[in-house]
Amino acid sequence: MKNSIAYCGLDCEKCEAYIATQNDDDDLRAKVAREWSQLNQVEITPGMINCDGCRADGRKTPFCESLCQIRQCGLKKSLETCGGCKELDRCEKIRMITDNNEEAKNNLTK
């Protein structure tokens, strides 16, 4: 499984925060910060939009670093992704992603 697949199955290479970081694109950071601030009703600054990927070493957004329950669970269980978890089919945390994203679901069941 490629390293850009997050614990939840999302592909980090398709995330605008990841793209902005890899391309050092401050305009895209500002756009993402505005969108995520509105979506989450919390202030997110362009300086927070730095991420090298969920499972990769390096920078993470504050949410991905410490607030994402899915990532924290995967780290605690020493999983490559949630696809390797025996509780995958009955996990409520992962369903927040997989119920709305067929690609993420497929990435976990490959």
Contacts in CASP RR format, 6 or more apart in sequence:
PFRMAT RR
TARGET T0000
AUTHOR 0000-0000-0000
METHOD contacts of the structure
MODEL  1
MKNSIAYCGLDCEKCEAYIATQNDDDDLRAKVAREWSQLNQVEITPGMIN
CDGCRADGRKTPFCESLCQIRQCGLKKSLETCGGCKELDRCEKIRMITDN
NEEAKNNLTK
1 80 0 8 1.000
1 81 0 8 1.000
1 107 0 8 1.000
1 110 0 8 1.000
3 55 0 8 1.000
3 56 0 8 1.000
4 11 0 8 1.000
4 12 0 8 1.000
4 13 0 8 1.000
4 18 0 8 1.000
4 53 0 8 1.000
4 56 0 8 1.000
5 11 0 8 1.000
5 12 0 8 1.000
5 55 0 8 1.000
5 81 0 8 1.000
5 107 0 8 1.000
6 12 0 8 1.000
6 53 0 8 1.000
6 54 0 8 1.000
6 55 0 8 1.000
6 70 0 8 1.000
6 71 0 8 1.000
6 81 0 8 1.000
7 54 0 8 1.000
7 55 0 8 1.000
7 70 0 8 1.000
7 71 0 8 1.000
7 73 0 8 1.000
7 74 0 8 1.000
7 75 0 8 1.000
7 79 0 8 1.000
7 81 0 8 1.000
7 82 0 8 1.000
8 54 0 8 1.000
8 70 0 8 1.000
8 71 0 8 1.000
8 81 0 8 1.000
8 82 0 8 1.000
8 94 0 8 1.000
8 97 0 8 1.000
8 98 0 8 1.000
8 104 0 8 1.000
8 108 0 8 1.000
9 81 0 8 1.000
9 82 0 8 1.000
9 83 0 8 1.000
9 97 0 8 1.000
9 98 0 8 1.000
9 103 0 8 1.000
9 104 0 8 1.000
9 105 0 8 1.000
9 107 0 8 1.000
9 108 0 8 1.000
10 54 0 8 1.000
10 97 0 8 1.000
10 101 0 8 1.000
10 103 0 8 1.000
10 104 0 8 1.000
10 107 0 8 1.000
11 103 0 8 1.000
11 104 0 8 1.000
11 107 0 8 1.000
12 18 0 8 1.000
12 51 0 8 1.000
12 53 0 8 1.000
12 54 0 8 1.000
12 56 0 8 1.000
13 19 0 8 1.000
15 51 0 8 1.000
15 53 0 8 1.000
16 28 0 8 1.000
16 31 0 8 1.000
16 32 0 8 1.000
17 29 0 8 1.000
17 32 0 8 1.000
17 49 0 8 1.000
17 50 0 8 1.000
17 51 0 8 1.000
17 61 0 8 1.000
18 51 0 8 1.000
18 52 0 8 1.000
18 53 0 8 1.000
19 25 0 8 1.000
19 28 0 8 1.000
20 26 0 8 1.000
20 28 0 8 1.000
20 29 0 8 1.000
20 32 0 8 1.000
20 49 0 8 1.000
20 50 0 8 1.000
21 29 0 8 1.000
21 49 0 8 1.000
21 50 0 8 1.000
21 51 0 8 1.000
21 52 0 8 1.000
21 59 0 8 1.000
22 52 0 8 1.000
26 46 0 8 1.000
28 49 0 8 1.000
29 46 0 8 1.000
29 47 0 8 1.000
29 49 0 8 1.000
29 50 0 8 1.000
30 46 0 8 1.000
32 44 0 8 1.000
32 46 0 8 1.000
32 49 0 8 1.000
33 44 0 8 1.000
33 45 0 8 1.000
33 46 0 8 1.000
33 47 0 8 1.000
33 48 0 8 1.000
33 49 0 8 1.000
36 44 0 8 1.000
36 49 0 8 1.000
37 43 0 8 1.000
37 44 0 8 1.000
48 61 0 8 1.000
48 62 0 8 1.000
49 61 0 8 1.000
50 59 0 8 1.000
50 60 0 8 1.000
50 61 0 8 1.000
51 59 0 8 1.000
51 60 0 8 1.000
51 61 0 8 1.000
51 64 0 8 1.000
52 58 0 8 1.000
52 59 0 8 1.000
52 60 0 8 1.000
53 60 0 8 1.000
53 64 0 8 1.000
54 60 0 8 1.000
54 64 0 8 1.000
54 68 0 8 1.000
54 71 0 8 1.000
55 80 0 8 1.000
55 81 0 8 1.000
64 71 0 8 1.000
66 72 0 8 1.000
69 93 0 8 1.000
70 82 0 8 1.000
70 93 0 8 1.000
70 94 0 8 1.000
70 96 0 8 1.000
70 97 0 8 1.000
73 82 0 8 1.000
73 93 0 8 1.000
74 81 0 8 1.000
74 82 0 8 1.000
74 85 0 8 1.000
77 85 0 8 1.000
79 85 0 8 1.000
81 107 0 8 1.000
81 108 0 8 1.000
82 88 0 8 1.000
82 91 0 8 1.000
82 94 0 8 1.000
82 108 0 8 1.000
83 108 0 8 1.000
83 109 0 8 1.000
84 108 0 8 1.000
85 91 0 8 1.000
88 94 0 8 1.000
88 108 0 8 1.000
94 108 0 8 1.000
97 104 0 8 1.000
98 104 0 8 1.000
98 105 0 8 1.000
98 108 0 8 1.000
END
